[in-house]
Amino acid sequence: MAVESLVKQLSHFAAPGMSSVPVSTHVGIEGASQSYKAGAPLIRSSGKLVTAGNAAVADIVGFAEKNATGVTDAAVPFIPAVPGISFEATLENQSTGDYVLARADMFVDYGLRVTSGGLWYLNKNDTSTVAAVIIDFVDPLGTIQGRVRARLLDTVTIYND
């Protein structure tokens, strides 16, 4: 089974203490040659916002609210990755594409990875270049490519002072 088959983009962002989207939107400037999808983690680059690399572990500013325009210096609405913000993600094993959600995944730190189609997910295989911790299950245990609620680790954001 391909990893891409059931993976859904990062979504349902929530401010600390809330269960849904009431987070403030900010606007940045798009870097050159961007092609990310809404929900993608964005990092800083020379005062502009660009999509994070495949193992996003530093300088995360926030999450794109809209797809990239592909136009350098276009406005980029984004949800800031302030401490405590949470989001939904698919938990998947990049090698097999059929990971089954298990109780042992709770409170584990995993890396962020992007599919060839531009969808971001938590990578069950990556416990060394970690970016987020699972804080709750959205789908029932036993679900293949199950959805979880996660938070970015403070150390991977620009708000970690």
C-alpha positions in Angstrom: 0.0 0.0 0.0 1.4 3.4 -0.9 1.9 5.9 1.8 0.0 8.5 -0.2 -3.2 6.4 -0.3 -4.9 7.4 2.9 -2.7 10.3 4.2 -4.6 13.5 4.8 -3.0 17.0 5.2 -2.3 18.5 8.5 -5.5 20.3 9.6 -7.9 21.4 12.5 -5.4 23.7 14.2 -6.4 24.8 17.7 -5.1 27.4 20.1 -4.0 26.2 23.6 -7.0 25.1 25.7 -9.4 25.0 22.7 -10.6 22.2 20.5 -11.0 23.9 17.2 -9.6 26.6 15.0 -9.9 29.9 16.9 -6.3 30.9 16.2 -5.2 34.2 14.8 -4.0 34.4 11.2 -0.9 36.3 10.3 0.3 37.3 6.9 3.9 36.8 5.6 5.6 37.0 2.3 6.0 34.0 0.0 9.6 33.0 -1.0 10.5 32.1 -4.6 9.3 29.0 -6.3 6.9 27.7 -3.7 4.4 25.0 -4.4 3.1 23.8 -0.9 -0.5 23.0 0.0 -2.6 24.5 2.7 -1.6 23.0 6.1 2.1 22.7 5.2 4.6 23.8 7.8 6.4 27.0 6.8 9.8 28.1 7.9 11.6 31.4 7.7 14.1 32.1 4.9 15.6 35.6 4.5 12.5 37.3 5.9 10.1 35.2 3.7 8.1 32.0 4.2 8.9 28.8 2.4 7.9 25.2 2.8 9.8 23.2 5.4 12.2 20.5 4.2 11.1 16.8 4.4 12.3 16.6 8.0 11.1 19.9 9.5 13.0 20.3 12.7 13.9 24.0 13.0 12.6 27.6 12.4 9.0 26.6 11.9 7.0 29.8 11.8 3.5 28.4 11.2 1.2 26.5 8.9 0.0 27.7 5.5 -3.7 28.6 5.4 -3.8 28.5 1.6 -1.9 26.8 -1.2 1.3 28.6 -2.4 0.7 31.0 -5.3 4.1 30.4 -6.9 4.5 34.1 -7.0 7.5 35.5 -5.2 6.5 38.1 -2.5 2.8 37.2 -2.6 1.0 37.5 0.7 0.9 34.2 2.7 -1.8 33.8 5.3 -0.6 31.4 8.0 -1.4 30.1 11.5 1.5 30.9 13.8 3.1 27.8 15.5 2.9 29.4 18.9 3.5 27.2 22.0 0.6 24.9 22.7 -1.0 25.0 19.2 -2.3 21.6 18.2 -3.3 20.0 14.9 -4.6 16.8 13.4 -2.2 14.6 11.4 -2.0 11.1 9.9 0.4 8.8 11.7 2.1 6.6 9.1 5.1 4.4 8.5 6.9 5.8 5.5 8.2 2.4 4.5 5.1 0.3 4.5 2.1 2.7 4.1 -0.1 0.6 6.4 0.7 1.6 10.0 -2.0 0.6 12.5 -2.6 3.2 15.3 -1.6 1.8 18.7 -1.9 2.8 22.3 1.9 2.9 22.5 2.0 5.9 20.1 0.5 8.2 22.8 2.9 10.9 24.0 5.6 9.8 21.5 7.7 12.4 19.5 7.7 11.8 15.8 9.2 13.6 12.7 7.1 15.4 10.1 7.4 14.1 6.5 5.8 15.1 3.2 4.5 12.8 0.5 5.3 13.2 -3.1 1.8 14.8 -3.5 2.6 17.5 -0.8 0.7 16.1 2.1 2.4 16.2 5.5 2.1 13.5 8.1 3.8 12.2 11.3 6.4 9.6 10.4 6.3 6.5 12.7 9.8 5.6 11.4 11.3 8.9 12.6 12.0 9.2 16.3 15.4 10.9 15.8 14.6 14.1 13.8 11.4 14.7 15.8 9.1 17.7 15.5 5.8 16.9 17.2 4.3 14.9 20.0 1.0 13.0 19.9 -1.4 14.2 22.5 -4.6 12.5 21.6 -6.2 10.0 19.2 -8.8 11.2 16.6 -9.4 7.8 15.1 -10.0 4.6 17.1 -7.0 2.4 17.9 -6.4 -0.2 15.2 -7.1 2.3 12.3 -4.7 2.1 9.4 -3.1 5.5 8.7 -5.1 6.8 11.7 -5.5 10.5 12.6 -4.0 11.9 15.8 -3.9 15.2 17.5 -0.3 16.5 18.0 1.6 19.6 19.1 4.9 20.9 17.7 7.8 20.6 20.1 8.8 24.1 21.2 12.4 23.5 20.1 11.4 23.3 16.4 9.5 26.7 16.3 10.8 30.2 16.1 8.8 30.9 19.3 11.1 28.8 21.5 12.9 31.6 23.4 
